[in-house]
Amino acid sequence: MALPSSPPSDESQTAQADGRVELTDPASIEHSPYYNEELAPVPIARRTWTTYNFAALWIGMAHNIPSYLLASGLIALGMSWVQAFVTITLGNLLVLIPMLLNSHAGTKYGVPFPVFARAFYGVRGANFAGLLRAFIACGWFGIQTWIGGEAIYALAGKLLGSWWRDADRVLGQPWTLWAAFLFFWAVQMVIIWRGMETLRRFENWAAPFVIVAAVALLVWVLVEAGGVGPILEQPSKLGWGVEFWSVFAPSLMGMIAFWSTLSLNMPDFTRFGGSQRQQALGQVLGLPTTMSFFALLSIFITSGTAVIYGEAIWDPIKLTEKFDNPLVVALSLFTVMVATLSVNVAANVVSPSYDFSNAAPRLISFRVGGLITGVLGIAIQPWHLVADPNIYIYVWLGFYGGLLGSIAGVLAAGYWLLDKKELHLPDLYRRGGRYWFTGGWNLNAVVATVVGSVAAVGGAYSEPGKGPFPEDGLIPLLKPLYDYSWAVGLVVALVVYVLLSLPQRRREAARVVG
């Protein structure tokens, strides 16, 4: 079995003074069956994303309806607003760590996530990791598109009247809701078809626009309510003792799982980075700060609505439905569209587009991969997923988080601990090269991922009547680990991959010395 060792001393790749690497002769890999233009390393001249571009990307992705509702979910569990804010902030600081670890390779070598995964799973085996990531993204894409379509339907109803709201039903839903859903789906497909540069430009203006709109809503609520309202005065129902910590642990994993998919595929974006400093600083400024700010924003706004309307309105769509001014409603409709577009295209279409392209590079381009994502996003019937959140969103997607944590562990172990950040670009596209392993598969990575996944989700359990898993867990012995599924998957897979790989690395090193 071929094993990666230190990169060969050749002139096939050129390192810049800042550490970024590019192919000396890009044409040398063009005839490989594992190559297409979108999967090829980005030349240095085209790595132009700045600190602002990365910060804007995260601001655009963080400002969406599900992240707005995160604080409400935690407060519903009994947390005070301070406890909810701390949980959200800490979760996003923790998920930033593997995100930055994986981002480094994208900026250094200019490759997307599935090509980066080839270095550890094998040129063919990378599809194992890539397609696992792709299918969860398709699920999220469908769900976010349905939520966006529902928002368009609801707010458009305020403008267009009863003929829109009370339209004839098709398959159990008003046909106008189906029209809103398909319209929103089509807009996203247009953006992804136009490529990554269009996405960058869209995020650049979408991020500040959504912030201004959200702050304007906050100012209006504070003025109308004459203050921030009662939610800020509401004490924790859990206290700070054992009861709080039993809720805090799974809630923290939920906050991490919210962005765990992006912690894998950030190389899809950082491959365009102008420098390591720019991508890292942009992400640090963009992710934890924005998520914390948005959590505070939702708490303050909702607390004010309790004074204005006599009830706490956590759902921003239900809040904007309270407005009667057509101009305000139209602006709200546009803001919701922009906010949902900015997260869904970036977080849930870019990655599977690359992942599906990686599965058959000569047949599937980045654009075709995006269309496949869109079609699967409809095929999973997201209206059914949203209708039963206990089973599908909070169980199925949470279960998947543990699997993705295991992949993150393998990537972090391989890149930082074993290969010491050194990859050989041509062999990422070459049959029989350093990353071919056994028939294109590195079985060590597969075994580590499986073991990490079993440890993470083997104890999956559901409360009685609230999910598909046994109350005592699939594997009762592992039930206590399920509340920490993402972290368990990452750590176990990392350790197992290192332990399996080290003996072979040592034998390889001994042969080189000999």
C-alpha positions as CSV (number, residue, x, y, z in Angstrom):
1,M,0.0,0.0,0.0
2,A,1.4,3.4,-1.1
3,L,1.8,5.7,1.9
4,P,2.4,9.5,1.9
5,S,5.7,10.5,3.3
6,S,7.5,13.9,2.9
7,P,6.7,15.5,-0.5
8,P,9.2,14.6,-3.2
9,S,11.7,17.3,-4.1
10,D,10.6,18.3,-7.6
11,E,9.5,21.3,-9.5
12,S,5.9,20.2,-10.0
13,Q,4.6,22.8,-7.5
14,T,5.8,26.2,-6.6
15,A,5.7,27.8,-3.1
16,Q,5.3,31.5,-2.7
17,A,7.0,33.5,0.0
18,D,3.8,33.6,2.0
19,G,3.6,29.8,2.0
20,R,0.8,29.4,-0.6
21,V,1.5,26.7,-3.2
22,E,0.4,26.4,-6.9
23,L,1.1,24.0,-9.7
24,T,4.1,24.9,-11.8
25,D,2.5,23.4,-14.9
26,P,-1.3,23.2,-14.5
27,A,-1.5,21.4,-17.8
28,S,0.3,18.4,-16.3
29,I,-3.0,17.1,-14.6
30,E,-5.5,18.1,-17.2
31,H,-5.7,14.6,-18.7
32,S,-6.5,12.9,-15.4
33,P,-9.9,11.3,-15.0
34,Y,-10.0,12.9,-11.6
35,Y,-9.6,16.5,-12.9
36,N,-11.9,19.2,-14.1
37,E,-11.5,23.0,-14.1
38,E,-13.5,23.6,-10.9
39,L,-11.6,20.9,-8.9
40,A,-8.2,22.1,-10.1
41,P,-6.0,24.1,-7.8
42,V,-6.8,27.8,-8.0
43,P,-3.8,29.8,-9.5
44,I,-2.3,32.4,-7.1
45,A,-3.4,35.2,-9.4
46,R,-7.1,34.2,-8.9
47,R,-6.8,33.9,-5.1
48,T,-8.3,37.4,-4.5
49,W,-10.7,37.0,-1.6
50,T,-9.9,39.6,1.2
51,T,-10.6,39.8,4.9
52,Y,-13.9,41.6,4.1
53,N,-15.0,38.9,1.6
54,F,-14.7,36.2,4.3
55,A,-16.3,38.3,7.0
56,A,-19.1,39.2,4.6
57,L,-19.5,35.5,3.8
58,W,-20.0,34.6,7.4
59,I,-22.2,37.6,8.2
60,G,-24.4,36.7,5.3
61,M,-24.6,33.1,6.3
62,A,-25.2,33.8,10.0
63,H,-28.1,36.2,9.5
64,N,-30.9,33.8,8.7
65,I,-34.2,32.7,10.2
66,P,-32.9,29.4,11.9
67,S,-30.0,31.3,13.6
68,Y,-32.5,34.0,14.7
69,L,-34.5,31.3,16.4
70,L,-31.6,29.6,18.2
71,A,-31.9,31.8,21.3
72,S,-35.7,31.2,21.5
73,G,-35.1,27.4,21.5
74,L,-32.7,27.7,24.4
75,I,-34.9,30.0,26.4
76,A,-37.8,27.6,25.8
77,L,-35.7,24.9,27.5
78,G,-35.5,27.1,30.6
79,M,-32.3,29.1,30.1
80,S,-32.2,32.8,30.9
81,W,-31.1,35.1,28.1
82,V,-27.6,35.3,29.6
83,Q,-27.3,31.5,29.6
84,A,-28.6,31.3,26.0
85,F,-26.2,33.9,24.8
86,V,-23.2,32.3,26.5
87,T,-24.1,28.9,25.0
88,I,-24.4,30.2,21.5
89,T,-21.2,32.2,21.7
90,L,-19.2,29.3,23.2
91,G,-20.5,26.9,20.6
92,N,-19.4,29.1,17.8
93,L,-16.0,29.7,19.3
94,L,-15.5,26.0,19.6
95,V,-16.6,25.1,16.0
96,L,-14.3,27.9,14.8
97,I,-11.3,25.7,15.8
98,P,-11.8,22.8,13.3
99,M,-13.1,25.3,10.8
100,L,-9.8,27.2,10.8
101,L,-7.7,24.0,10.8
102,N,-9.4,22.8,7.6
103,S,-9.4,26.3,6.1
104,H,-5.6,26.4,6.1
105,A,-5.2,23.7,3.4
106,G,-7.7,25.5,1.1
107,T,-5.7,28.7,1.2
108,K,-2.3,27.1,1.0
109,Y,-3.0,24.7,-1.9
110,G,-6.1,26.3,-3.6
111,V,-8.1,23.0,-3.6
112,P,-11.8,22.4,-2.5
113,F,-12.8,20.1,0.3
114,P,-13.3,16.8,-1.7
115,V,-9.8,17.2,-3.3
116,F,-8.3,18.0,0.1
117,A,-9.9,14.8,1.4
118,R,-8.2,12.8,-1.3
119,A,-4.9,13.2,0.7
120,F,-6.3,11.1,3.5
121,Y,-9.2,9.0,2.2
122,G,-7.6,8.3,-1.2
123,V,-8.3,9.7,-4.6
124,R,-11.4,7.5,-4.9
125,G,-12.1,7.2,-1.2
126,A,-12.6,10.9,-0.9
127,N,-16.1,10.3,-2.3
128,F,-16.9,8.5,0.9
129,A,-16.4,11.7,2.9
130,G,-17.6,14.0,0.2
131,L,-20.9,12.3,-0.5
132,L,-21.7,12.0,3.2
133,R,-21.2,15.8,3.4
134,A,-23.2,16.4,0.2
135,F,-26.3,14.5,1.2
136,I,-26.7,16.4,4.5
137,A,-26.3,19.6,2.5
138,C,-29.1,18.6,0.2
139,G,-31.3,18.0,3.2
140,W,-30.5,21.5,4.6
141,F,-30.9,23.1,1.2
142,G,-34.4,21.7,0.8
143,I,-35.4,22.7,4.3
144,Q,-34.0,26.3,4.0
145,T,-35.6,26.7,0.6
146,W,-39.0,25.6,1.9
147,I,-38.6,28.0,4.9
148,G,-37.7,30.8,2.5
149,G,-40.7,29.9,0.2
150,E,-43.0,29.9,3.2
151,A,-41.7,33.4,4.2
152,I,-42.3,34.7,0.7
153,Y,-45.8,33.2,0.6
154,A,-46.7,34.7,4.0
155,L,-45.3,38.2,3.4
156,A,-46.6,38.4,-0.2
157,G,-50.0,37.6,1.2
158,K,-49.9,40.8,3.1
159,L,-49.4,42.7,-0.2
160,L,-51.6,40.7,-2.6
161,G,-54.5,39.8,-0.3
162,S,-56.8,36.8,0.0
163,W,-56.6,35.5,-3.5
164,W,-52.9,34.7,-2.8
165,R,-53.4,33.5,0.8
166,D,-56.5,31.4,0.1
167,A,-55.6,30.0,-3.3
168,D,-56.7,26.5,-4.4
169,R,-54.8,23.7,-2.8
170,V,-52.5,21.3,-4.6
171,L,-51.0,18.3,-2.7
172,G,-52.3,19.8,0.5
173,Q,-50.8,23.3,0.1
174,P,-52.0,26.5,-1.6
175,W,-50.6,26.5,-5.2
176,T,-49.2,30.0,-4.4
177,L,-47.0,28.5,-1.7
178,W,-45.7,26.0,-4.3
179,A,-45.1,28.9,-6.6
180,A,-43.2,30.8,-3.9
181,F,-41.1,27.7,-3.1
182,L,-40.2,27.1,-6.8
183,F,-39.4,30.8,-7.4
184,F,-37.0,30.8,-4.5
185,W,-35.5,27.6,-5.6
186,A,-34.9,29.0,-9.1
187,V,-33.2,32.2,-7.9
188,Q,-30.7,30.1,-6.0
189,M,-30.0,27.9,-9.0
190,V,-29.3,31.0,-11.1
191,I,-26.7,32.3,-8.6
192,I,-24.8,29.0,-8.4
193,W,-24.9,28.6,-12.2
194,R,-23.1,31.9,-12.5
195,G,-20.3,30.7,-10.3
196,M,-18.3,31.6,-7.2
197,E,-17.5,35.1,-8.3
198,T,-21.2,35.9,-8.5
199,L,-21.6,34.5,-5.0
200,R,-18.7,36.6,-3.7
201,R,-20.3,39.8,-5.1
202,F,-23.7,38.8,-3.7
203,E,-22.4,38.2,-0.2
204,N,-20.5,41.5,-0.3
205,W,-23.7,43.6,-0.4
206,A,-26.1,41.2,1.2
207,A,-24.2,41.1,4.5
208,P,-24.3,44.9,5.4
209,F,-27.9,45.1,4.0
210,V,-29.2,42.5,6.3
211,I,-27.4,44.0,9.3
212,V,-28.9,47.4,8.6
213,A,-32.4,46.0,8.2
214,A,-32.1,44.0,11.5
215,V,-30.8,47.0,13.5
216,A,-33.6,49.1,12.0
217,L,-36.1,46.6,13.3
218,L,-34.4,46.6,16.7
219,V,-34.6,50.4,16.9
220,W,-38.3,50.4,16.0
221,V,-39.1,47.8,18.7
222,L,-37.1,49.7,21.4
223,V,-38.9,52.9,20.5
224,E,-42.4,51.3,20.5
225,A,-41.8,49.3,23.6
226,G,-40.1,52.1,25.5
227,G,-37.3,49.7,26.5
228,V,-36.1,46.2,26.1
229,G,-39.1,44.5,27.8
230,P,-39.5,41.6,30.3
231,I,-37.5,38.8,28.7
232,L,-34.2,40.4,29.9
233,E,-35.6,40.4,33.4
234,Q,-36.8,36.7,33.3
235,P,-34.6,34.5,35.6
236,S,-33.3,31.1,34.5
237,K,-35.8,28.3,35.2
238,L,-32.8,25.9,35.5
239,G,-30.5,27.9,37.8
240,W,-26.8,27.3,37.5
241,G,-26.7,23.8,39.1
242,V,-27.0,20.2,37.9
243,E,-30.2,20.9,36.0
244,F,-28.6,23.6,33.9
245,W,-25.5,21.6,33.1
246,S,-27.6,18.6,31.9
247,V,-29.3,20.9,29.4
248,F,-26.2,22.9,28.6
249,A,-24.1,20.0,27.2
250,P,-26.5,18.8,24.4
251,S,-27.5,22.4,23.7
252,L,-23.8,23.3,23.2
253,M,-23.4,20.3,20.8
254,G,-26.4,21.6,19.0
255,M,-24.8,25.0,18.5
256,I,-21.7,23.4,17.2
257,A,-23.6,21.0,14.9
258,F,-25.3,24.1,13.4
259,W,-22.1,24.9,11.5
260,S,-20.4,21.5,11.7
261,T,-21.0,21.0,8.0
262,L,-19.1,24.2,7.2
263,S,-16.2,23.2,9.4
264,L,-15.5,20.5,6.8
265,N,-15.9,22.3,3.5
266,M,-14.5,25.7,4.3
267,P,-11.6,24.9,1.8
268,D,-14.3,25.4,-0.9
269,F,-14.1,29.1,0.0
270,T,-10.7,29.6,1.4
271,R,-9.1,28.3,-1.8
272,F,-9.7,31.8,-3.1
273,G,-8.1,33.5,-0.1
274,G,-5.4,36.1,-0.7
275,S,-3.5,35.0,2.4
276,Q,-3.8,32.8,5.5
277,R,-4.1,35.9,7.6
278,Q,-7.0,37.3,5.5
279,Q,-9.1,34.1,5.6
280,A,-8.5,33.5,9.3
281,L,-9.1,37.1,10.4
282,G,-12.2,37.3,8.2
283,Q,-13.7,34.1,9.8
284,V,-12.8,35.2,13.3
285,L,-14.5,38.6,12.7
286,G,-17.4,37.1,10.8
287,L,-18.6,33.9,12.6
288,P,-18.6,34.1,16.4
289,T,-19.2,37.9,16.6
290,T,-22.1,37.8,14.1
291,M,-23.8,34.8,15.7
292,S,-23.5,36.4,19.2
293,F,-24.7,39.7,17.9
294,F,-27.7,38.1,16.1
295,A,-28.6,36.2,19.2
296,L,-28.6,39.4,21.3
297,L,-30.6,41.1,18.5
298,S,-33.3,38.4,18.5
299,I,-33.5,38.4,22.3
300,F,-33.9,42.2,22.5
301,I,-36.4,42.4,19.7
302,T,-38.5,39.5,21.1
303,S,-38.4,41.0,24.5
304,G,-39.8,44.3,23.1
305,T,-42.6,42.5,21.3
306,A,-43.8,41.1,24.6
307,V,-44.5,44.7,25.6
308,I,-45.9,45.9,22.3
309,Y,-48.2,42.9,21.4
310,G,-48.6,41.3,24.8
311,E,-46.8,38.1,23.7
312,A,-43.2,37.2,22.9
313,I,-42.9,36.8,19.1
314,W,-39.8,34.8,18.3
315,D,-40.5,34.1,14.7
316,P,-39.4,37.1,12.6
317,I,-41.9,36.2,9.8
318,K,-44.8,36.3,12.3
319,L,-43.5,39.7,13.5
320,T,-43.3,41.3,10.1
321,E,-46.8,40.0,9.4
322,K,-48.0,42.4,12.1
323,F,-47.0,45.4,9.9
324,D,-49.6,47.1,7.7
325,N,-47.4,49.6,5.8
326,P,-47.0,48.0,2.3
327,L,-43.5,49.5,1.9
328,V,-42.4,48.0,5.2
329,V,-43.8,44.6,4.3
330,A,-42.1,44.7,0.9
331,L,-38.8,45.6,2.5
332,S,-39.2,42.8,5.0
333,L,-40.0,40.4,2.2
334,F,-36.8,41.4,0.3
335,T,-34.7,41.2,3.5
336,V,-35.9,37.7,4.3
337,M,-35.2,36.6,0.7
338,V,-31.7,38.1,0.8
339,A,-30.9,36.6,4.3
340,T,-32.1,33.1,3.4
341,L,-30.4,33.2,0.0
342,S,-27.0,34.3,1.5
343,V,-26.9,31.3,3.8
344,N,-28.5,28.6,1.6
345,V,-26.4,29.1,-1.5
346,A,-23.1,29.5,0.4
347,A,-23.6,26.8,3.0
348,N,-25.8,24.3,1.3
349,V,-25.1,24.5,-2.5
350,V,-21.4,25.3,-3.0
351,S,-20.2,22.2,-1.0
352,P,-22.3,19.5,-2.6
353,S,-21.7,21.1,-6.0
354,Y,-18.0,20.3,-5.5
355,D,-18.7,16.9,-3.9
356,F,-20.9,15.7,-6.7
357,S,-18.4,17.0,-9.3
358,N,-15.6,15.1,-7.4
359,A,-17.6,11.8,-7.8
360,A,-17.4,12.0,-11.6
361,P,-15.1,15.0,-12.6
362,R,-15.4,14.4,-16.4
363,L,-19.2,14.2,-16.3
364,I,-20.3,16.5,-13.6
365,S,-19.2,20.2,-13.5
366,F,-19.6,22.5,-10.5
367,R,-22.7,23.9,-12.2
368,V,-24.2,20.5,-12.8
369,G,-23.4,19.5,-9.3
370,G,-25.4,22.6,-8.1
371,L,-28.4,21.4,-10.2
372,I,-28.2,17.9,-8.7
373,T,-28.2,19.5,-5.3
374,G,-31.3,21.5,-6.2
375,V,-33.1,18.5,-7.6
376,L,-32.3,16.3,-4.6
377,G,-33.4,19.2,-2.3
378,I,-36.9,18.9,-3.8
379,A,-36.8,15.1,-4.0
380,I,-36.4,14.8,-0.2
381,Q,-39.7,16.6,0.1
382,P,-38.6,19.2,2.7
383,W,-42.2,20.1,3.5
384,H,-42.5,16.7,5.2
385,L,-39.2,17.2,7.0
386,V,-40.3,20.5,8.5
387,A,-43.7,19.1,9.4
388,D,-42.1,16.7,11.9
389,P,-39.1,18.5,13.4
390,N,-38.6,16.0,16.3
391,I,-37.8,13.2,14.0
392,Y,-36.2,14.8,11.0
393,I,-34.5,18.1,11.9
394,Y,-33.5,17.6,15.5
395,V,-32.9,13.9,15.3
396,W,-31.8,13.1,11.7
397,L,-29.7,16.2,11.3
398,G,-28.3,16.0,14.8
399,F,-27.4,12.3,14.2
400,Y,-25.6,13.3,11.0
401,G,-23.5,15.9,13.0
402,G,-21.7,13.0,14.8
403,L,-20.7,11.5,11.4
404,L,-19.4,14.8,10.2
405,G,-17.4,15.3,13.3
406,S,-15.6,12.0,12.6
407,I,-14.6,13.2,9.1
408,A,-13.3,16.4,10.6
409,G,-11.1,14.4,13.0
410,V,-9.5,12.4,10.2
411,L,-8.8,15.6,8.2
412,A,-7.3,17.4,11.2
413,A,-5.1,14.4,12.1
414,G,-3.9,13.8,8.6
415,Y,-3.1,17.4,7.7
416,W,-1.7,18.8,10.9
417,L,-0.3,15.8,12.8
418,L,0.8,13.3,10.2
419,D,1.6,15.3,7.0
420,K,2.6,18.5,8.9
421,K,0.7,20.7,6.4
422,E,2.7,19.3,3.4
423,L,0.8,18.0,0.4
424,H,1.8,17.1,-3.1
425,L,-0.6,18.7,-5.5
426,P,-0.2,16.6,-8.7
427,D,-0.7,13.3,-6.8
428,L,-4.1,14.6,-5.6
429,Y,-5.2,14.1,-9.2
430,R,-3.1,11.1,-10.2
431,R,-3.8,7.3,-10.3
432,G,-1.0,5.4,-8.7
433,G,0.5,8.4,-6.8
434,R,1.1,9.1,-3.2
435,Y,-2.6,9.3,-2.4
436,W,-3.7,6.2,-4.3
437,F,-3.2,4.0,-1.3
438,T,-5.1,0.7,-2.0
439,G,-7.1,0.9,-5.2
440,G,-7.7,4.6,-4.5
441,W,-8.9,4.1,-1.0
442,N,-7.1,4.6,2.4
443,L,-8.7,2.0,4.6
444,N,-7.2,3.6,7.7
445,A,-9.3,6.7,7.2
446,V,-12.5,4.7,6.5
447,V,-12.0,2.6,9.7
448,A,-11.3,5.7,11.8
449,T,-14.4,7.4,10.4
450,V,-16.6,4.4,11.1
451,V,-15.2,3.9,14.7
452,G,-15.6,7.6,15.4
453,S,-19.1,7.6,14.1
454,V,-20.2,4.6,16.1
455,A,-18.8,6.1,19.3
456,A,-20.6,9.4,18.5
457,V,-24.0,8.2,17.5
458,G,-24.1,4.6,18.6
459,G,-25.9,5.7,21.7
460,A,-28.5,7.7,19.9
461,Y,-31.7,7.9,21.9
462,S,-35.1,9.7,21.8
463,E,-37.4,10.8,24.5
464,P,-40.5,8.6,24.6
465,G,-42.8,9.4,21.7
466,K,-40.4,12.0,20.3
467,G,-38.2,10.2,17.9
468,P,-37.2,6.9,16.2
469,F,-34.5,5.8,18.6
470,P,-34.9,3.6,21.7
471,E,-35.1,5.5,25.0
472,D,-32.0,3.6,26.2
473,G,-30.1,4.3,23.1
474,L,-29.2,2.1,20.1
475,I,-26.2,0.9,22.0
476,P,-27.1,1.6,25.7
477,L,-23.4,1.6,26.8
478,L,-22.8,4.5,24.4
479,K,-25.9,6.5,25.4
480,P,-24.0,9.0,27.6
481,L,-21.7,10.0,24.7
482,Y,-24.6,10.9,22.4
483,D,-25.1,14.3,24.0
484,Y,-21.5,15.1,23.0
485,S,-21.8,13.4,19.6
486,W,-19.9,15.9,17.4
487,A,-17.0,16.3,19.8
488,V,-16.8,12.5,20.5
489,G,-16.8,11.7,16.7
490,L,-14.0,14.2,16.1
491,V,-11.7,13.1,19.0
492,V,-12.2,9.3,18.5
493,A,-11.7,9.4,14.7
494,L,-8.6,11.6,15.2
495,V,-7.0,9.3,17.7
496,V,-7.9,6.1,15.8
497,Y,-6.5,7.5,12.5
498,V,-3.2,8.5,14.1
499,L,-2.8,5.1,15.8
500,L,-3.6,3.2,12.6
501,S,-1.3,5.3,10.5
502,L,1.8,5.7,12.7
503,P,3.2,2.2,12.4
504,Q,3.1,2.3,8.6
505,R,4.6,5.8,8.5
506,R,7.5,4.6,10.6
507,R,8.1,1.6,8.3
508,E,8.0,3.9,5.3
509,A,10.5,6.3,7.0
510,A,12.8,3.4,7.8
511,R,12.8,2.3,4.2
512,V,13.7,5.8,3.1
513,V,16.5,6.0,5.5
514,G,17.7,2.5,4.6
